[in-house]
Amino acid sequence: MSDGLSKRRLKLWIRLLGVTRAAEAELRDFLRKGHGTTLPRFDVMAALHRRSEPVTMGELSRYLLVSNGNATAVVDRLEAEGLVARLPDPADRRTVRVALTEAGRAAFERLAADHEAAVDRLFARLDEAGIEAMTAQLKRLRGGARA
């Protein structure tokens, strides 16, 4: 392997990390200032919105790649606000499932539309061809990262 290519890959990694961190910071700020919420709350609501059926806390934490404790703390706050409900599992009464309430679903859909607009602004410098090229390269890279 060429030492120059190795250094360029390292610089690429640093640039990817920088772009990711900057975009995440902007989105955190947007959610906090514009909606009085946090990125973890948004992520939990998004995960529950994508699911048609209630999920266990374990499933939710695995889906979000966070600890059960972190997911539970966010769900506790969302439940207190009436946005999430804990439901008994009909097959196993020791298991509790969580789902968005109707109010939670409506709140998330409004938030998601604004979130999409914020992401669109963040990546507005990319045209369609740039998005396609970058997406293809990231998919290729992700396949290599798993190998």
Beta strands, then each sheet from edge to edge (+ up, - down):
strand 1: 55-56
strand 2: 84-89
strand 3: 92-100
sheet 1: 1+ 3- 2+
end
